[in-house]
Amino acid sequence: MPLPKRKHSKSRSRMRHAHHALPMPAYTECGHCHAIIKPHCVCNKCGFYKEEMVLKIKEKKAKKDKSETKESE
């Protein structure tokens, strides 16, 4: 098996590895609720895709504190 005649310099190795970086993910704004979402995906907050309702999102109910229930009684 052939072997390199000389050691590659750090500069030469690093120039070769300069193209190994991962690209930043793309994000867009939802046209309905203006949340940040991935492009070509349904919005998790409102359920719209291209100004059309695709999913019905259930709203989370707020839990009542024990102190509030005692005061109301």
N, C-alpha and C positions, 0 to 999 in steps of 0.2 A: 504494500500500500504506500502511495507517495506521501511524503511528509513535507511541510513547509520548510524552505531553506532558512528563512529568518522569521523572527517573531513579528507579528503585526503590531504596530504602535497603538496606543490607547486612542489616539485621534482617529485612526483608520477604523478601528472597531466601533467607536462611538458614532462615527458618520454612518456606518452600516446600520446601526441600531436606531438611528434617528427616526426611522419610518415605522417603528413598532408601537408608537403611541396609539391609545384608543381614542376614537373621535367622541366629541361631546354629544350626548343624546339631544335630539331635536324636540322642542316643545312649542305648542301653539296655545292660543287663548280660545276658550269656548265662546262661540258667538252668542249663546243664550245667557249664561250666568257669569261669563268672563273669568272662569277658573282656568288654571294652567293644566293642560292635558297633553298627551302624546298625539301627534297628528294621525288622522284616519282612525280614531278610536272613539267609543262612546264616552261621554262625560260621566264620571262617577258621582258627581254632585247633583246634576239635574236630569240625567238620562237622555239627553238630546244628542243627535248625530246629524250634522248638516241641516240644522234648523228643523229637525223632525224628531218627535218623541219616539224613542225606541224602547226604553226601560221605564218602569214606574219605580221611583225611588221612595222607600218608606222613610218617614221622618222618625228620628229617635225621640222617645218620650223622656222628659226630664224626670229624674228620680226626686221624690220629696224627702227632705231631711226629717229625722225623727223629732227635732226640736220644733219644726214648723207644724207637725201633726199634733204635738202636745199643746201648742198655743191655741190651735183652732178648736180644741175640745173644751 
